[in-house]
Amino acid sequence: MHEFALATDIIETVSTSVAPDLSKLLGIDIEVGLFSGVVADSLDFGLKTILADKNLPDVKINITEVPTIARCECGNDYSLKEIFENCSLCHSFNRKIISGMDVVIESVELSEE
């Protein structure tokens, strides 16, 4: 389950980049691309487990799944549900995936105290 390792990395990133004192952490918003290979429920479980272990069970975790969008050589942007899906306009497979492949920490909420 690589989601637990990813959850560990997310908490480490928040701790080193934003909130060295994790007791000020109120919430984390994360975007998970549908083609990222990450199961959102498993990531949520991993984050909650790690935060509970750090005695921070009340931190709000908000995970939003981001659709996978491709841009065809004809200029059409379209949503992919399958990796082998062609353009809905010209039926070409020559495209670039422009979103939905990543996991992003979108925002972190901290207390002011």
CORCOR-V592985 format. One record per pair of residues at least 24 apart in sequence whose ideal C-beta (glycine too) atoms are under 7 Angstrom apart, sorted by the first residue. I is the first residue (numbers start at 0). J is the second residue. D is the distance in whole Angstrom. If there is no record, write none. Layout:
BEGIN
I_J_D ; I_J_D
END
This chain:
BEGIN
0_41_6 ; 2_37_6 ; 2_38_6 ; 2_41_4 ; 2_42_4 ; 2_45_5 ; 3_45_4 ; 5_37_6 ; 5_42_6 ; 5_102_7 ; 6_42_6 ; 6_45_3 ; 6_46_5 ; 6_49_6 ; 7_49_6 ; 9_46_7 ; 9_104_6 ; 10_49_5 ; 12_104_6 ; 13_104_7 ; 13_107_6 ; 17_107_5 ; 18_107_7 ; 18_109_6 ; 21_53_6 ; 21_55_6 ; 23_109_5 ; 23_110_5 ; 23_112_7 ; 24_55_6 ; 24_58_5 ; 24_109_6 ; 25_58_7 ; 25_59_7 ; 25_108_4 ; 25_109_6 ; 25_110_6 ; 26_58_6 ; 26_59_4 ; 26_61_7 ; 26_108_4 ; 27_58_7 ; 27_60_6 ; 27_104_7 ; 27_107_6 ; 28_61_5 ; 28_105_4 ; 28_106_4 ; 29_62_5 ; 29_102_7 ; 29_103_7 ; 29_104_6 ; 29_105_6 ; 30_63_5 ; 30_65_5 ; 30_103_5 ; 30_105_5 ; 31_62_6 ; 31_64_5 ; 31_65_7 ; 31_102_5 ; 32_65_5 ; 32_67_6 ; 32_98_7 ; 32_99_4 ; 32_100_5 ; 32_101_5 ; 32_102_7 ; 33_64_6 ; 33_65_7 ; 33_66_6 ; 33_67_5 ; 33_99_5 ; 34_67_4 ; 34_99_5 ; 34_100_5 ; 35_100_6 ; 35_101_6 ; 35_102_5 ; 37_102_6 ; 39_64_6 ; 65_98_6 ; 65_99_5 ; 66_99_6 ; 67_96_6 ; 67_98_7 ; 67_99_3 ; 67_100_7 ; 68_97_5 ; 68_98_5 ; 68_99_6 ; 69_94_4 ; 69_95_7 ; 69_96_5 ; 69_97_7 ; 70_94_6 ; 70_95_5 ; 70_97_5
END
